[in-house]
Amino acid sequence: MLLDVEIERLETEHHAPVNVLTKTADAMPGFGIVAAVLGIVVTMASISGPIEMIGEHVAAALVGTFLGILLSYGYMNPLAMNLEFVGAAETGLHPLHRRVRHRFRRRHGARHRG
């Protein structure tokens, strides 16, 4: 039926952004590690400089690591879970609607097809 196809399409459309956001959130700690490694590389390039400069570079490396973890576990993963809960609430009545429509058709026969 057309309504069943539409319900399946809505459920598929719901899962696509949640999956993308979850994969992005899973990748963010990796970006934090890359930021830390690059920060240490920059630190090693300026190792003969003043101590204050070395401290700034190490701090920048640690901030990159922190941001990767914070964005992943503190922002993107909770947002993805919230989208999942909202989508489940929106599509939760679809199976009930299918059962009600099926029983209505069984009781009333062909006169109410649609």
ChimeraX attribute file (.defattr): number of C-alpha atoms within 10 A of each C-alpha:
attribute: neighborCount
match mode: 1-to-1
recipient: residues
	/A:1	6
	/A:2	8
	/A:3	11
	/A:4	13
	/A:5	10
	/A:6	11
	/A:7	15
	/A:8	14
	/A:9	11
	/A:10	15
	/A:11	17
	/A:12	11
	/A:13	12
	/A:14	18
	/A:15	14
	/A:16	10
	/A:17	14
	/A:18	19
	/A:19	13
	/A:20	12
	/A:21	18
	/A:22	17
	/A:23	15
	/A:24	16
	/A:25	24
	/A:26	18
	/A:27	14
	/A:28	20
	/A:29	21
	/A:30	15
	/A:31	17
	/A:32	23
	/A:33	19
	/A:34	16
	/A:35	21
	/A:36	23
	/A:37	16
	/A:38	16
	/A:39	22
	/A:40	19
	/A:41	15
	/A:42	16
	/A:43	21
	/A:44	14
	/A:45	11
	/A:46	14
	/A:47	13
	/A:48	10
	/A:49	11
	/A:50	9
	/A:51	10
	/A:52	8
	/A:53	14
	/A:54	19
	/A:55	12
	/A:56	13
	/A:57	21
	/A:58	18
	/A:59	16
	/A:60	19
	/A:61	23
	/A:62	19
	/A:63	16
	/A:64	22
	/A:65	22
	/A:66	17
	/A:67	18
	/A:68	24
	/A:69	21
	/A:70	17
	/A:71	18
	/A:72	25
	/A:73	16
	/A:74	13
	/A:75	12
	/A:76	19
	/A:77	20
	/A:78	15
	/A:79	17
	/A:80	20
	/A:81	14
	/A:82	13
	/A:83	17
	/A:84	17
	/A:85	12
	/A:86	13
	/A:87	17
	/A:88	14
	/A:89	11
	/A:90	13
	/A:91	16
	/A:92	12
	/A:93	10
	/A:94	17
	/A:95	12
	/A:96	11
	/A:97	11
	/A:98	14
	/A:99	11
	/A:100	12
	/A:101	13
	/A:102	11
	/A:103	11
	/A:104	13
	/A:105	15
	/A:106	11
	/A:107	9
	/A:108	10
	/A:109	10
	/A:110	9
	/A:111	7
	/A:112	10
	/A:113	9
	/A:114	9
